[in-house]
């Protein structure tokens, strides 16, 4: 449970619930806290907007103040939208915010962030006249010379807002750091300046500077509150972006580990299969009769382990974008019959009689190995969850350009609330205590079918079985690239 807290007021709570124990990584806790903060800010914006609508429309002065407040509000809304949508490119977002600020609430805007060397560096500078963006950066982001007035550097060092509502000749002279800088300041002609600190967890991450020049209005205390709110949202966005980058790096590291580990496991498994074959051929007479049943059990366990490793390897390939398709001419009807024939022993052990209905050849262009992988996954599930009842496998044309394969069982079925997550990675619709597997077969199957330009669907009701249907385009040209 996370508080929706704005300033010192709690507007509500954000509650997450799971039906079992849940362990959170530090990155996840940070992300959820940031989410709660964004929700609280959204509630605050809604309240501000409602208050603005109720107060407006009485006097001309109130209308003007309302218009300015509305401009600030919509600027914050635009800023929040941009910050939320571009976590992967914060600097682009800051440039966008600087342009919007210069166009709506100030004459120019400069955003500086702490560099790796501990010195602020300008990452975004914008003027209402775009050709003067460079002048903003050159005149406001200079290093601090002792004895001069530098609002942004004072804000950065103290973490406190620096507001100069009127920048007259005397203050401008105090800001001057030399003849060239004086010329830049005169060209920029600031008549009010505001610098607010971007802070997170007691640390200053950067500074946002707003300035106005004639004919724009001067900045007022309401602009200070708006800029400080903007700085808070930028700080949250920077924190979220850092968490996002860390999460992406962790996912890449995990996928690389899965890929390497799967390859490493494949080598001893291949060797073990070869050794089983040699032992089987070497076993003779009474000794062979005793050894072969145990050897067959060992072979089945190795095959099961090999299938699990293959699934993990496919998941890592999918995550890393390395799973490729090699289309060739395939008879889908024959592929279905071959897959069922190979699964004969599995269905026999499960007590599920199988009927295949294929009207004739169903030619098309698909990756034969990946197509067989999808068929085997669906047949395996039908045997596992079929509860010893009949299984029907059908394949047929569907129009001129599509083919359809369906696998129907009469087993335990799937609850309606579990169907939406059935094709997710590591998802399971049944108890892992009673049914084995990693929950990857349907996820991999869907990825393969999607890559072939098709779709996979399921219909099911508890106690009445399930129907998995795959529809594929016949032409290679219709297959989507991975």
Secondary structure, 3 states (H helix, E strand, C coil): CEEEEECCEEEEEECCCCCCCCCCCHHHHHHHHHHHHHHHHHHHHHHHHHHHHHHCCCCHHHHHHHHHHHHHHHHHHHHHHHHHHCCCCHHHHHHHHHHHHHHHCCCEEEEEEECCCCCEEEEEEEECCHHHHHHHHHHHCCCCCCCCCCHHHHHHHHCCCEEECCCCHHHHHHHCCCHHHHHHHHHHCCCEEEEEEEEECCEEEEEEEEEECCCCCCCCHHHHHHHHHHHHHHHHHHHHHHHHHHHHHHHHHHHHHHHHHHHHHHHHHHHHHHHHHHHHHHCCHHHHHHHHHHHHHHHHHHHHHHHHHHHHHHHHHHHHCCCCCCCEEEEHHHHHHHHHHHCHHHHHHHCCCEEEEECCCCEEEECHHHHHHHHHHHHHHHHHHCCCCCEEEEEEEECCCEEEEEEEECCCCCCHHHHCCCCCCCCCCCCCCCCCCCCCHHHHHHHHHHHCCCEEEEEECCCCCEEEEEEEECCHHHCCCC
